[in-house]
Amino acid sequence: MADSQVPWGLSALSGAISEPAWRTKPSWYLVVTEDQMIPVAAQRAMAKRAKSTIVEVKGSHAIYVSQPGAVAALIEQAAKSVKVAGA
């Protein structure tokens, strides 16, 4: 987990975004119902705001470590749901 959760710099807070991708591109959100870092209600609100396809799984904040199969299934669902431009 230490390899994937690296510290981020304060410069990340000052970045300018002209058009958030979630407004124009499809998105998926894996709500983890036992998360002690991000409240479930906040996860659902963020997912709803982005009009994400929502999948809920009982698990912790580090769901990709504890339940990699659930994460992989969501990624596969997302990949199968989008059309590749020009294909």
C-alpha positions in Angstrom: 0.0 0.0 0.0 2.9 2.4 0.7 3.9 2.2 -3.0 0.5 3.4 -4.1 -0.3 6.0 -1.5 2.4 8.5 -1.9 2.3 12.0 -0.3 1.0 14.7 -2.5 2.4 18.2 -2.6 0.6 21.4 -1.7 0.9 22.5 -5.4 -1.9 20.0 -6.1 -4.3 22.3 -4.4 -3.6 25.2 -6.7 -4.2 23.4 -10.0 -6.7 25.0 -12.3 -9.3 22.8 -14.0 -11.3 24.3 -16.8 -13.7 21.4 -17.4 -13.8 18.5 -14.9 -13.9 15.1 -16.8 -16.7 13.8 -14.7 -19.1 16.4 -16.3 -18.6 15.1 -19.8 -17.3 11.5 -19.5 -18.9 8.4 -18.0 -17.6 7.4 -14.6 -18.0 4.6 -12.1 -17.8 4.8 -8.3 -17.1 2.0 -5.8 -18.8 3.0 -2.6 -17.2 1.2 0.3 -19.6 0.9 3.2 -17.1 0.4 6.0 -14.8 3.3 5.1 -13.5 5.2 8.1 -11.9 8.0 6.1 -14.7 9.1 3.7 -18.2 8.8 5.1 -20.6 6.7 3.0 -23.0 9.6 2.6 -20.2 11.7 1.1 -19.1 8.9 -1.2 -22.7 8.6 -2.5 -23.0 12.4 -2.9 -19.8 12.6 -4.9 -20.9 9.7 -7.1 -24.3 11.1 -7.6 -22.9 14.6 -8.5 -20.7 13.0 -11.1 -23.6 10.9 -12.4 -21.5 7.8 -11.8 -22.5 4.3 -12.1 -22.4 3.2 -8.5 -21.5 -0.2 -7.1 -21.5 -0.7 -3.3 -19.2 -3.2 -1.5 -18.8 -3.9 2.2 -15.2 -3.0 2.9 -12.7 -0.5 4.1 -11.0 2.5 2.6 -8.2 0.2 1.2 -10.7 -1.9 -0.7 -8.3 -2.5 -3.6 -6.1 -4.4 -1.1 -8.8 -6.2 0.8 -11.1 -7.0 -2.1 -9.2 -6.7 -5.4 -11.8 -8.9 -7.1 -14.5 -6.3 -6.4 -12.3 -3.5 -7.8 -11.4 -5.6 -10.9 -15.0 -6.4 -11.5 -15.9 -2.7 -11.5 -13.0 -1.9 -13.8 -14.2 -4.6 -16.2 -17.8 -3.3 -16.1 -16.6 0.2 -16.9 -14.3 -1.0 -19.7 -17.1 -3.0 -21.3 -19.5 -0.1 -21.0 -17.6 2.5 -23.0 -17.2 2.7 -26.7 -13.8 3.5 -28.1 -13.7 6.5 -30.4 -13.3 5.5 -34.0 -14.0 1.8 -33.4 
